[in-house]
Amino acid sequence: MAPVPRNKGSNSLLLHACCGPCAVMPIVRLLDEGFSVTAWFMNPNIQPLTEYLRRRDAALKAAALLHVDIICADETWDITLWLRGVVGRDTKLGRCVFCCESRIAAAFAKASELDFDCVSSSLLYSRYQPHDCIAAAGRRMDEEHPAGPRFVYRDFRNDWQDGIALSKRLGLYRQAYCGCVYSEAERYEKRLAVLVTR
């Protein structure tokens, strides 16, 4: 489906969707507030490619079940380029901040390109993401581009349990790690530690 530019004044909102389960409550809440939501699945950090495709499918399913349009930015998936971007960011926080800020900046660029009024992100739902950094990145983009789409900040973490329950009811694939190779390694490091000590 080709993205259709939105008309100014329509309260149109491009929601960066990191995955289906994290996007459901932001979509529900923003629709309830009267926004015309389009999801944008753009996540070059997710690896391996098979995992990216599973999460993409879950995002498509969530959008269909919640009756919102979705744009999948598959052309942006480039794990080599993403890894080059995190080189030298040797702490977990440093990598996560880069990953989140770069996707917020990309969401603003896409929202501006397609003439959306507003932009937000499902990253604001997760209890595991650097929430304050994500919010600050959105506000900074607002200040740097006053004529562009406005940032809609919401603390979607308040809907954490409701989002888990809803994503399960909808039958969405629920991933076990954030998406990048570093988070996957953290998921299994305790198992590796047990093997090493044997």
Summary of the structure (lengths in Angstrom):
residues: 198
radius of gyration: 16.7
end to end distance: 53.1
largest distance: 63.8
contacts: 610
relative contact order: 0.20
helix: 57%
strand: 11%
